[in-house]
Amino acid sequence: MKIEHIAIWVKDIDKVCEFYRKYFGGVVHPIYHNPAKQFTSRFITFDDGARLEVMHRPDICVERNVGTVEMFHVEHLGFTHLSFSVGSKEEVDHLTQQMSSEGTPIVGQPRTTGDGYYESVVLDPEGNRIEITI
């Protein structure tokens, strides 16, 4: 058995897809749009076959009953980060430095954690935590 894909809700599909393409080599697939549900998504495939579905609906919110309209509700409990293995400490350092110099927020500088992982933590364009590790 394997995980088929992981999905995230976003405000700006193109910006988020470009982030994962540029920094992690993801192949961005054509956009899917369901006008009846105002749903749009794109899949991103990575070298090892892992897939990320980047999804958008204009009515996504974190609160119910905004005004008099029942909005589509998204809970925020659950997954806390997505982790990419880049192969070496040097690549963790290099990619983190590149992202920092290009304005990507770094919330955890490269370091060895208490459980032995060498990692850094950055934020994607919508504030999702991305762990970069060996």
N, C-alpha and C positions, 0 to 999 in steps of 0.2 A: 504494500500500500504506500501511496505517496500523497502529499498535499498537492492538489491540482492548481490552486491559485489562492492568493490573498487579495482582498478588495479594500479600497479606502475611498471615502467620500471626500471630494475636494471642491473648492470654489472655481479654480482655473485649471482645467484638464491640460491644456497645452503647456502651461508653465511647469506643472508638476511632471508631465511626461518628458519634457526637455531636460529637467534636472536628472532624472534617472537614466536617460539616454547619454547625456554628457559625462556624468561622473561614474556610472556603473556599466556602461556599454549596452544598456537595454535596447532591444529593437521594438520600436513603437509601431503598433499595428493600426490599420484604418479605424476611423471613428465609427461607432454604432450609435444610431439615434432612434428613439422610439417617441415620435411626436405625441402620441396619445397619452403617454405617461410623463412627457417632458424629461425623459431619461436619456443621458448620453454617457457613453463609456469608451475606453480604449484599453486594450491589453498591452502590456510590455513583457517581452520574453527575454530572459537572460541566458547566458552561455550554457548553463547547466540544465536548462529546461524550466527553471522556476518561472512563474508568471505572476504579475501584479495587475489587477484590474483597477483602473483609475476611473471613478464614477462621479457624475454630477447630476443634480436636479436643482432647479431654481428655488424650490420650496424647502430645501434642507435647512433645518435650524436645530438648536439645542433646547428649545422651549416649546411646550404645547400651548395652544390657544393664544397665539400672537394676535392681538386685536380680537376680531370676531372670526378669524379663519383658523381652522385646525390645520396646523402645519405638519409635514412629515417629520417625525421625531427620530433623531439619531442619538443613541446612548453613547457615552464616552468611556464607560467602564470596559475593561478588556485588554486587548493588546497594548503594550506600552512602547515598543519600538520594533523596527525592522532591521535585521543585521545582514551586512554584506561582508563576505570573506574575500579579501583582496590578495592573499598569498604570502605576505611578508611584513615585518615591522617597517621596513623601508617604504613599502607601498602605502601602509597606513599613514606614516609620517608625510609622505609626498602628497597623497590625495588630500589629507587634512589641511596641509599648508596651501595647496592650490585652491581648495574651496574657501579657505579663510581669506586669501588674497583677492578672491573674486566676490567677496561679500556674503558668503554663506555663514550663518551664525554657528559658531563652535561652542557647544555647551559642555564638552568634556575633552580636554586636551589628550593627546596620545599618552597612554600609561598602561602599566601592568596592574590589573585588578587583583583583589585579594584571592580570587579563585583562579588566578593564573592566565586570564585572557589579556592580550595586548590589544587595546582598542582606543578609539576616539568616538565622540558622539557629536553629530551635527544635526541641524534642523533643515528639513526640505522646505520648499517655498511656502508651504502652508503650516509649518510648525510641527510636523511629525518628526519624532526622534528617529534618527538613522545611526546605527552603530556600525563603525568600520573596524573590522578585526582581521586577524591573520586568517 
